[in-house]
Amino acid sequence: MSNPLSSAPAAASCVDARGSACPGPLLEAKKAIGSVKVGEVLEVLSGDPGTKEDIPAWAGKVGHEYLGHQDADGYSRLFVRRKK
């Protein structure tokens, strides 16, 4: 379910979960999604490669829009738009 982005969308909030192993980044994203308004984007930073599968699956399951990811220096930037 990998979806690399050529440019990063503007994020209203960012969760830095780079020091956290699975399921830490997913739990941080679940907590943080409530801090952004409907229609806004949450950015999740993660060093755990499994996050690129976990975040899209969670977003689809709960009705948010997974926009994709960008790989950076040893971590990923993942973007989710709050839909409800």
Phi, psi and omega in degrees: 000026181291139182215080180291142179254144176279329175223147184278134174289156177290124182259138177281333182210153181227134176251122178262098180248028184296334180268007187249134176268165179307134007263020184308307181300322179294316179297321178296319179296317179301318179293318188280339185300331178289347181274352177250150180283157175304131182096343179273168185249136172255131175256134178240125176261127183214140175263355180273116183300332180294342180298330180293344174260321184294313184296312178298321180296315179297314182301314179295321182294322184261000173094018174262171183252117175279121184268338180129190183218164170231137175270134180243202181285086176083008177210172179242149173250117183246144187234129180230129175266127178288126184250348180210000000 
